[in-house]
C-alpha cells in the first residue's frame, strides 16, 4: 500500500522515504528478537528453567523497535509507520500459538500485537488528516467498502463456524479489513481519475 499513489491533487501520495529503509530493517530485527524471545521462553518454561535470557531478548527487541519507530515518527513519515505497524501486527499475531497457556508470556503475547496495530491506525489517521478533500473522500469510500466487506466476511465466518467448520482465528479479521479497505481504495481511486 505504501507505493500506491492515492492523491490526485498535488504531489501527495503514500510513499515511504528512502531514509526510512534502515529503520524498517531495524524494526524487522527488533520483531525477530521478540519472536526469538518467545521461542526461548516457551522452551525454558517447558524445561523448568529461568526466563532471564528470553526477558532480556524481549527487552532488546522492544527497545530496538521503539527506537526505530521514534526515528520514523520524528521524520513524520506516515507511510513507513503504516508499513511498520502492519508488518509488526502480522508477525506478532502468531506469538499466541507458541506461548504456554496461562503464563505471563501468554498474556504478553496476546497484548503485544495491539502496539503495532495502534501505530498503524494512528499513522493512517494522521495521514488522512493532512490530506486534501478529494483524498479524504477517496479514503471514506475505501473505508466504507472495507467495512461492508469485512462485515460480510465476519458473518460468513460465524455462519460456517456454527455449521461445524473448524474454529476461525478472529484476530486475522483485522487483516481482512485492511485488505478490503485497500481494494476499496483502488476502486475509489480509479473512479476519481
N, C-alpha and C positions, 0 to 999 in steps of 0.2 A: 504494500500500500504506500510505502514511502516514495516510490518512484512514479506514482500516478499523479499527473497534473490535474488538479481539481478546481483551479481557479481560472476563470476565463477573462477576468479583468486585471490587467497589470501583470507583473512578474511573479505573482503568488504561486502557490503550489505546495505540495508536501514533499520536500526533498531534504534529506539529511545532509549536513555539511561534511566536507572532507575531513575536517578536524575531529569529527565525532567517530570516525572509524576506529581509532585507537581505543577510545572509551567504550565502544561497543565490544571490542575484543576483551577489554578488561572486565566488562560485565559478564561476558561469557566465561571467563576464567573464574570469576567470583561465584557464579552459579555452579560451575563444575566443582569448586571447592565445597560448596554446600551439599551437592549431591554425594561427593565422596564422604563428607562428614556423616551424612545419614546412613550410608552403607557401612561405615566403620562403627557407628553407634548400634546398628542392627546386629552386627557380628559380636560386638562387645557385650551387648545385653543378653544374647543367646549363650555366650560363653561365661557369663557372670563376671566379666572383667569391668574395670572402671571406664568411665566415658570422658576422661580428661582430654585425650587426643582428639576425639570427634568434636568436643566442645571448642577446642582451640581452632580446629579446621573450620568449623561453622562460623566462629567469630571472625577469622581471617577472610573467609568468603564474603560474609555480610559487609565487613569493613571495606573490602576492595570494591564491591558492587556499589555501596553507598557513596564512596569517593568518586567513582566514575559517573554516577548519576548526578552528583553535585556539580561536577565539571560541565556536564552537558546542560544542566539547568542554568548555570551561570552564563553560558553562551546563548541561552534561550532557543535551543534547537529542539523544537517540539516534535519534529519528525523522528529524530533519534530517540527521544524519550518514549514515543509511541512504540518504536521498534523494540527498545529495551524492555518496556512493560509487557508487550505481547510475548516476546521470547522468554522472559523470566516466568511469566504465568504458565506458559505451555510446558516449560521444563520442570518447574517446581510442583506442578499438579500431580506428577507421578510419584512424589515422595510418600504420599499416604499409603501406597500399596506395600512399601518395604518397611515402614516403621512398625515396631512391635505395638500391638493393640494395648491401649490403656496406659502407656508410658507417657512421660513428659515429652518425649520425642514425637509421639503420635499427635499430641495436641499442637506442638510446634509445626509439624508437617501439615496439619490441617489449616493452620492460620497463615503460614508463610506465603502461599500464592496470592493472598489478598494484597500484599505490599506492591508487587508489580502490577496487579490489576488497578490499584489506586493510582499508580504513576501513569498508566495508560489512559485512564479516564480523565485525570487532571490535565494531562498534556493535550488530549483531544478537545476538552472543553476550552482550554486556553487558546488553542489554535483557532477554534471556531469563533471565539470572542473577538479575535484580532482580524477576522476576515470581513470582506465586503458583503453587501446584501445578497448578491447573486449566489455567492458561495454558501451563505447561510441557508438560502432556500434549497440549494442542492443537497446540503447536509441534512436538512429537515426531511426532504423526500427520501433520502437514503435511510435515515433512521426509522421513518415510518414503514418503509418496505421491510427493513430488518426486523422491526418489532412484529409485524404480521407474520413474516416467515418463521421467526423463532417461536412465536405463539403456536403456530400450526405444528412445528416440529415437537414442541413440548406436549401438545395434546396427542399427537401421534405416538410419541414415546410412552405416555401414560396409558394410552389405549392398548398398545402392544404389550406393555408390562402387565396390565390387568388381564389380558388374554392368555398369559402364560409364557411370554417371551422372557429371555434372561434379563436380569435387572440391569438397567442402564445407569451409568455413572453420570449423574446430573450436572456435575461440575463442568463437563465438556459442553454444556449448553451455552456457556459464555463464548466458546469458540464458534459455535454455530451462529450465535447472534452477531459476532464480529464479521464472520464470513457473509452472512446475509446482508449486513449493512454495507459491506464492500461491494457486493453485487448491486445493491440499490444505488450506491454511489456511482458506479459505472453507468448504470441505466439513466440516472438523473443527469449525469454529466453529458451523455450523448444527446439527451433531449434539449439541452440548452446550448448546443454548439451552433 
